[in-house]
Structures are given as C-alpha cells and as structure tokens.
Amino acid sequence: MKVFAHRGASGHFPENTKSAILEALKIGVDGIEVDIQSAIDDYMLIHDSWLDRTTNGTGKVNEFHVSELTKLNAGNGEVIPTLQQLFDWNNNKTLLNLELKHAFELEKFATQLENNISARKISCANVLVSSFDHHQLLWLKRRLPWLKIGALTSSIPINYAKFAEDLNAYSVHVDKSFVNKAFTDDAKKRGLKIYAYTVDKEQDIALMLDYGIDGIFTNYPTQTKAYLLSLQTS
C-alpha cells in the first residue's frame, strides 16, 4: 500500500510548506499531495481560498500577487510556496498530487503545467491532478489527454466508482470514513486505483489494508511507513 504525504509531512511541519515537502522527500514517500490555489499571477501551495487560517495574512488568495503572498508567514517563518518551487524541490523524485481548489483559469493552469513538465523533463507518471470539482477534471483530461487525474469524493455514490471511470480518471480518492469493500472492489474492477484520505491512526491503516486500498494520504508519513513495515515483519 502506497503512502502519500498529505500536504507534505504536515503532522510535524506547517502544511503545504517547503519544510513539510522536504521532510516528505527525505522520508521517501510514494507521493506528496499539495493543495493549489490561484493567485493573480501564479499558483500557490495553500489549502484554503482565504489566507486567515494558515498565515498571518487576511483576505482571499486570488486577490493578491505572488510578491505580496510570499511576504506572509505560513507558520514557523515559512512562506507560501509556488507551484514552480514545488517542481524544483521535487526534481522528479516522487509523484506529485496537485489538488485543485476553486476559481481556476484552467487554460492558464494547463499551459503552465505543460511548460513546467517540458522545461524540467518531468515524467508524466509523476504528476496527478485531483479535485472535488469533476468539471475541472473533465476539462483538463480533454485538454491534456496524457494527464493522470484523480476524482475526489466524500461520499459513496450510488454507482460506486462509475463517476471516476466516466471521467477517464486514473484514481478515485475517498474519505476513509466512506471506504468499504464493495467500493474498493468496484473501483478495481473498473481499472481504477483507489486511495483513501486522511489516514493517521494505526487501526485505520490496518482497515485500509484489509479493504485492499492502493494507497493512503497521511499527515504522519514516518509513523505510517514504520507501522506498515512492522506489519510486514511481524
């Protein structure tokens, strides 16, 4: 079962920051999930559309330029990173799961993503774009047919994972509270990877293993990897 660092190693460092990302890379996770919001002139790694919860700023991310946002404290003196910085730090080492939030100019994002991948010679296998907004995913898949997309859900749809198959998704990402064997089996029959979020407790990790989940998003990747290793050696 793969281990993805949720907002980086966010259990120990401020979420979506350089320290959280570099720690996840040091640990050797299978992937790093980050949240992407649009500023006026670039894309930033921050979960909320408002600055107030995770920074010393106030207001909406999309109302500011990068030069203004990078002056804010995102926790422990960290700054809000840009998408391009993320690609530089990762340097093609592991999979990057970019979760798109709201108010996106999709053509602009698609173009920048293409340019980053081309300029840095990034493997397409190391980029996965996910969202709760399935209209965004459908548009991106049509615009970039090679792109791996992950369809997020916080429920159990009537037809299980059919919605993700209809999007031609690579994976379906499910709130751990709604994961069950029927959903897992259905996703796999449709050729989808199934990932669960956010899984931190040992009993939940064990349950996801029992269900046959392909990967989990965790705030504590070091402890999660250690626990999975202990299960293999016990």
LINWO-V284844 format. One record per residue. N is the residue number from 1. RES is the residue in one small letter. PHI is phi in radians with two decimals (NA if undefined). Layout:
n=[N:N]
res=[RES:RES]
phi=[PHI:PHI]
This chain:
n=[1:2:3:4:5:6:7:8:9:10:11:12:13:14:15:16:17:18:19:20:21:22:23:24:25:26:27:28:29:30:31:32:33:34:35:36:37:38:39:40:41:42:43:44:45:46:47:48:49:50:51:52:53:54:55:56:57:58:59:60:61:62:63:64:65:66:67:68:69:70:71:72:73:74:75:76:77:78:79:80:81:82:83:84:85:86:87:88:89:90:91:92:93:94:95:96:97:98:99:100:101:102:103:104:105:106:107:108:109:110:111:112:113:114:115:116:117:118:119:120:121:122:123:124:125:126:127:128:129:130:131:132:133:134:135:136:137:138:139:140:141:142:143:144:145:146:147:148:149:150:151:152:153:154:155:156:157:158:159:160:161:162:163:164:165:166:167:168:169:170:171:172:173:174:175:176:177:178:179:180:181:182:183:184:185:186:187:188:189:190:191:192:193:194:195:196:197:198:199:200:201:202:203:204:205:206:207:208:209:210:211:212:213:214:215:216:217:218:219:220:221:222:223:224:225:226:227:228:229:230:231:232:233:234]
res=[m:k:v:f:a:h:r:g:a:s:g:h:f:p:e:n:t:k:s:a:i:l:e:a:l:k:i:g:v:d:g:i:e:v:d:i:q:s:a:i:d:d:y:m:l:i:h:d:s:w:l:d:r:t:t:n:g:t:g:k:v:n:e:f:h:v:s:e:l:t:k:l:n:a:g:n:g:e:v:i:p:t:l:q:q:l:f:d:w:n:n:n:k:t:l:l:n:l:e:l:k:h:a:f:e:l:e:k:f:a:t:q:l:e:n:n:i:s:a:r:k:i:s:c:a:n:v:l:v:s:s:f:d:h:h:q:l:l:w:l:k:r:r:l:p:w:l:k:i:g:a:l:t:s:s:i:p:i:n:y:a:k:f:a:e:d:l:n:a:y:s:v:h:v:d:k:s:f:v:n:k:a:f:t:d:d:a:k:k:r:g:l:k:i:y:a:y:t:v:d:k:e:q:d:i:a:l:m:l:d:y:g:i:d:g:i:f:t:n:y:p:t:q:t:k:a:y:l:l:s:l:q:t:s]
phi=[NA:-1.34:-2.05:-1.95:-1.39:-1.39:1.03:1.37:-1.39:-1.35:-1.26:-2.11:-2.35:-0.96:-1.05:1.06:-1.98:-0.99:-1.07:-1.13:-1.27:-1.14:-1.12:-1.08:-1.15:-1.13:-1.14:1.54:-1.28:-1.40:-3.04:-2.18:-1.72:-2.34:-1.83:-2.04:-2.06:-1.66:-1.55:-1.09:-2.20:-2.95:-2.02:-2.05:-1.59:-2.78:-1.33:-1.50:-1.30:-1.79:-1.40:-1.07:-1.25:-1.91:-2.38:-1.58:-1.71:-2.49:1.96:-1.62:-0.98:-1.32:-1.77:-2.16:-1.48:-0.99:-1.03:-1.43:-1.17:-1.33:-1.57:-1.47:-1.66:-1.68:1.99:0.96:1.38:-1.32:-1.90:-1.28:-1.35:-1.70:-1.06:-1.13:-1.11:-1.00:-1.07:-1.14:-1.14:-1.22:0.87:1.19:-1.34:-2.56:-1.23:-1.92:-1.71:-1.67:-1.60:-1.40:-1.71:-2.08:1.00:-1.72:-1.55:-1.15:-1.11:-1.09:-1.13:-1.06:-1.12:-1.13:-1.08:-1.02:-1.13:-1.11:-1.13:-1.18:-1.15:-1.74:0.90:-1.40:-1.20:-1.06:-1.17:-1.71:-2.26:-2.32:-1.87:-2.18:-2.96:-1.38:-1.53:-1.26:-1.17:-1.06:-1.11:-1.07:-1.09:-1.13:-1.16:-1.25:-1.33:-2.24:-1.02:-1.36:-1.28:-1.41:-2.09:-2.12:-1.61:-1.53:-2.59:-2.05:-2.68:-1.94:-1.06:-0.96:-1.72:0.90:-1.64:-1.04:-1.05:-1.28:-1.10:-1.10:-1.45:1.04:-1.33:-1.46:-2.57:-2.11:-1.99:-2.15:-0.99:-0.97:-1.14:-1.91:-1.28:-2.54:-1.14:-1.10:-1.12:-1.05:-1.10:-1.11:-1.05:-1.20:-1.10:-1.54:1.38:-1.76:-1.37:-2.17:-2.08:-2.02:-2.34:-1.72:-1.98:-2.06:-1.48:-1.04:-1.15:-1.29:-1.05:-1.09:-1.14:-1.10:-1.07:-1.08:-1.32:1.46:-1.07:-1.39:-2.93:-2.29:-1.70:-2.40:-1.42:-2.20:-1.10:-1.09:-1.14:-1.13:-1.12:-1.14:-1.16:-1.09:-1.13:-1.13:-1.19:-1.23:-1.71:-1.49]
